[in-house]
Amino acid sequence: MSATESRKIVVGLDRSVGGRRALTWALGEARRRGAELHVVTAWHWDGIEEAFLGASNPTEAREAAERHQREALDEALSDVAQQLPPIVPQVLRGDSADVLVHAGQDAELLVVASHGRRGRQRRAPLGSVSARVVQHATCPVVVVPVPHAERGKDTARTAEHSRR
C-alpha cells in the first residue's frame, strides 16, 4: 500500500444483533489500524416491507426503501458515536453478499456477522450472506460470531421496529 492510499475496512450492517456485533468489532479494528471504516448496508426489492409496496410509484418506493435503510444505519452509528474512526456510511441497492464483496474489492479487510437478520439455519456456522462473502471476497474476511442465545433477539427487535 502506497503512502497516498488510505486504509479501508468494510463492515456489513443490518438491523440484527450480529450486524451490531460486527460493527463494534470493525470499529475497534479500524481504530487500531488507523483505517477508514466503510459501513455498508444493502437493500433489494425482495427485502422491502409491505408499506413500501403501497407507494404510488416505483421512485417513491425506492426512496422510501433507501430512507428506511439510511435510518437504520444512522441509528446504529449514533449508538457508537464516541468510538468513531473516520466513517463512510453507504446504503447500496443489491444483493447483500454481492454488495459487500464489491465494496470490499479495495479493502484490506471485510467484516460480516456469522448470521444476520434472516438467518434460518440457526445451527449452521455461517449464514447465507457470510458464507457467500467468504467464498467470493478478494480480501481477508473476518466473520464475527453471534452466540446462539443472542440470535433469537433479532426477531423481537424486527417486530418492535416494524410497529414504530
C-alpha positions as CSV (number, residue, x, y, z in Angstrom):
1,M,0.0,0.0,0.0
2,S,1.5,3.3,-1.0
3,A,1.6,6.4,1.3
4,T,-1.2,8.1,-0.8
5,E,-3.6,5.2,-0.4
6,S,-6.0,5.3,2.6
7,R,-6.5,2.2,4.6
8,K,-10.1,0.8,4.3
9,I,-12.1,-1.7,6.3
10,V,-15.6,-2.6,5.1
11,V,-18.3,-3.9,7.5
12,G,-21.7,-5.2,6.6
13,L,-24.5,-3.9,8.8
14,D,-28.2,-4.8,9.1
15,R,-30.6,-4.5,12.0
16,S,-29.6,-7.7,13.6
17,V,-27.7,-8.4,16.8
18,G,-25.0,-9.9,14.5
19,G,-24.8,-6.7,12.5
20,R,-24.2,-4.7,15.6
21,R,-21.6,-7.1,16.9
22,A,-19.8,-6.9,13.5
23,L,-19.9,-3.1,13.6
24,T,-18.5,-3.0,17.2
25,W,-15.6,-5.3,16.2
26,A,-14.9,-3.4,13.0
27,L,-14.8,0.0,14.8
28,G,-12.2,-1.3,17.2
29,E,-10.1,-2.8,14.3
30,A,-10.4,0.4,12.3
31,R,-9.1,2.5,15.3
32,R,-6.2,0.0,15.8
33,R,-5.2,0.1,12.2
34,G,-5.8,3.8,11.6
35,A,-8.2,2.8,8.8
36,E,-11.3,4.4,7.4
37,L,-14.4,2.4,8.1
38,H,-17.0,1.9,5.4
39,V,-20.3,0.8,7.0
40,V,-22.3,-0.8,4.2
41,T,-26.0,-1.7,4.3
42,A,-27.7,-3.2,1.3
43,W,-31.3,-3.4,0.2
44,H,-33.2,-5.0,-2.6
45,W,-36.8,-5.2,-3.7
46,D,-37.3,-8.6,-2.1
47,G,-36.5,-7.1,1.3
48,I,-38.9,-4.2,1.2
49,E,-41.6,-4.2,3.8
50,E,-45.2,-4.1,2.7
51,A,-45.5,-0.4,3.5
52,F,-43.2,0.4,0.6
53,L,-45.2,-1.6,-1.8
54,G,-48.1,0.7,-1.3
55,A,-46.1,3.6,-2.7
56,S,-47.7,5.5,-5.6
57,N,-44.8,4.9,-7.9
58,P,-41.5,3.0,-8.2
59,T,-39.4,6.1,-7.5
60,E,-41.3,6.8,-4.3
61,A,-40.9,3.1,-3.2
62,R,-37.2,3.2,-3.9
63,E,-36.7,6.4,-2.0
64,A,-38.7,5.0,0.9
65,A,-36.6,1.9,1.0
66,E,-33.4,3.8,0.9
67,R,-34.6,6.2,3.6
68,H,-35.5,3.2,5.7
69,Q,-32.0,1.7,5.3
70,R,-30.4,5.1,6.0
71,E,-32.4,5.4,9.2
72,A,-31.2,2.0,10.3
73,L,-27.6,3.0,9.5
74,D,-27.8,6.3,11.3
75,E,-29.4,4.6,14.3
76,A,-26.5,2.1,14.6
77,L,-23.9,4.8,14.2
78,S,-25.4,7.1,16.8
79,D,-25.1,4.2,19.3
80,V,-21.3,4.2,18.8
81,A,-20.7,7.9,18.1
82,Q,-18.0,8.3,20.8
83,Q,-15.9,5.5,19.3
84,L,-15.8,6.6,15.7
85,P,-12.8,6.4,13.4
86,P,-13.3,8.1,10.0
87,I,-16.6,6.6,8.7
88,V,-18.1,6.3,5.3
89,P,-21.7,5.2,5.6
90,Q,-23.1,3.6,2.4
91,V,-26.7,2.4,1.6
92,L,-26.4,0.4,-1.6
93,R,-29.1,-1.4,-3.7
94,G,-28.4,-5.0,-4.4
95,D,-28.0,-8.5,-3.0
96,S,-26.2,-8.2,0.4
97,A,-23.4,-10.6,-0.4
98,D,-22.7,-9.2,-3.8
99,V,-22.8,-5.6,-2.5
100,L,-20.3,-6.5,0.3
101,V,-17.9,-8.4,-2.0
102,H,-17.9,-5.5,-4.4
103,A,-17.4,-2.9,-1.6
104,G,-14.5,-4.9,-0.3
105,Q,-12.6,-5.1,-3.5
106,D,-10.1,-2.4,-2.5
107,A,-10.4,-3.0,1.3
108,E,-7.7,-4.5,3.5
109,L,-10.4,-6.3,5.5
110,L,-14.1,-7.1,5.2
111,V,-16.2,-7.8,8.3
112,V,-19.5,-9.6,8.5
113,A,-21.6,-11.3,11.2
114,S,-21.9,-15.1,11.2
115,H,-25.7,-14.7,11.0
116,G,-27.9,-11.8,10.1
117,R,-31.5,-10.8,10.3
118,R,-32.9,-13.5,8.1
119,G,-30.8,-16.4,9.2
120,R,-33.0,-19.6,9.1
121,Q,-30.2,-22.1,9.7
122,R,-29.7,-21.3,13.3
123,R,-27.3,-24.1,13.9
124,A,-25.1,-23.6,10.8
125,P,-21.8,-22.0,11.5
126,L,-22.4,-19.3,8.8
127,G,-25.5,-17.7,7.4
128,S,-26.0,-17.5,3.7
129,V,-24.6,-14.0,3.2
130,S,-21.5,-14.6,5.3
131,A,-20.8,-17.9,3.6
132,R,-21.1,-16.2,0.1
133,V,-18.9,-13.3,1.2
134,V,-16.2,-15.7,2.5
135,Q,-16.3,-17.6,-0.8
136,H,-16.1,-14.6,-3.2
137,A,-14.2,-11.8,-1.4
138,T,-10.9,-10.8,-2.7
139,C,-9.6,-9.5,0.6
140,P,-9.4,-11.1,4.1
141,V,-12.8,-11.6,5.7
142,V,-13.5,-11.6,9.5
143,V,-16.7,-13.4,10.5
144,V,-17.9,-12.2,13.9
145,P,-19.8,-14.9,15.7
146,V,-23.2,-14.4,17.1
147,P,-23.8,-16.6,20.1
148,H,-26.9,-18.9,19.8
149,A,-28.5,-17.3,22.8
150,E,-28.5,-13.9,21.0
151,R,-29.8,-15.0,17.6
152,G,-33.5,-15.0,18.7
153,K,-33.3,-11.4,19.8
154,D,-33.4,-10.3,16.1
155,T,-37.0,-11.5,15.7
156,A,-38.2,-9.4,18.7
157,R,-36.2,-6.3,17.5
158,T,-37.5,-6.6,14.0
159,A,-41.1,-6.9,15.2
160,E,-40.7,-3.9,17.6
161,H,-39.2,-1.7,14.8
162,S,-41.9,-2.6,12.3
163,R,-44.6,-1.4,14.9
164,R,-43.0,2.1,15.0
